[in-house]
Amino acid sequence: MKKTLATTAALLAFLGTAYAATVQGTIQSVDPTTKSITLDDGKIYQLSPEATVGKLKVGAKVAVTVDDKTGMVTSIKKSS
């Protein structure tokens, strides 16, 4: 009984967490109007409306973390 309750609690905690995917690539374009970037995989990644794109440069290698539920970028970090 205790094992079942522990398993159920762990499963519910897992289901409540946000899923995120991290993609690595090189920035091909930055669009400050739409607050989006395009990576060398050809995909366009949408940043949050509050994000600033001023420091993002074409040619920079980055790791982009995207929220699977919203499709919005949650973080961008330099990568090697």
N, C-alpha and C positions, 0 to 999 in steps of 0.2 A: 504494500500500500504506500509506504513512504517513498519507495523507489518510483512508483508511478507518479506521485505528486511532484517529486523532484524533476522527473523527466518532463512533465507537463509545464512546470514553471520555467525550466530552461528553454523549452520550445517557444513558449509565449514571449520570453525575453528576446529570443533570437528573431522572432517574427516582427517585433516592434522596432528593431533597429533599421536604420536606413541603409540601403545598398548603394555602393559606389564602385565605379570602375575607374581605373587609372590607365591612361593612354599616353604613350611617349611618342614624340615626333618633333618635327621642325616647323615653326610658324611660317606659312606661305603668304598670309595676308592678315591684316588687322583692320576691322571696320569700326571706327569709333561711333558712327551713327547708329548702327544696329547693336553695338556692344558684342561683337562676335569675332572669332578668329577662325582661320582655316589652317589646318595642318597639312603636312605632305601626304596624308592618306586621302586627301580630298574632302574630308568631312568638315562641316562647319560646326563649331562649338559655341553655344550661347552663354555669355556671361550674365551675371545678375545685373539688374538696372543700377545698382549702387557701385558697381565695379568701375575702376579707372583703367583705361587701356594705354595711358601715356608711356608706361615703362615697357610695354610689350613691343618687341622689335622683330621684323621679318628676318628670318634666318636663325633665330634663337632656338636652341634645343630645349624642349620643355617636357614636363610630366604634368598632364592635365587630369584632374580628378573630377568625374561627372556623377551627379546624383542620378541613379537609375530611374527614380520615380518622376522627377521633374525634367530631367535632361539638361539641367543647368550646371555650369561649371562651378565647383565648390572651392577649388584651389588650382593654382598654376605655380609650378616650381621649376627652376632651372634644372636641367638634367645633363648628363654627359654622354 
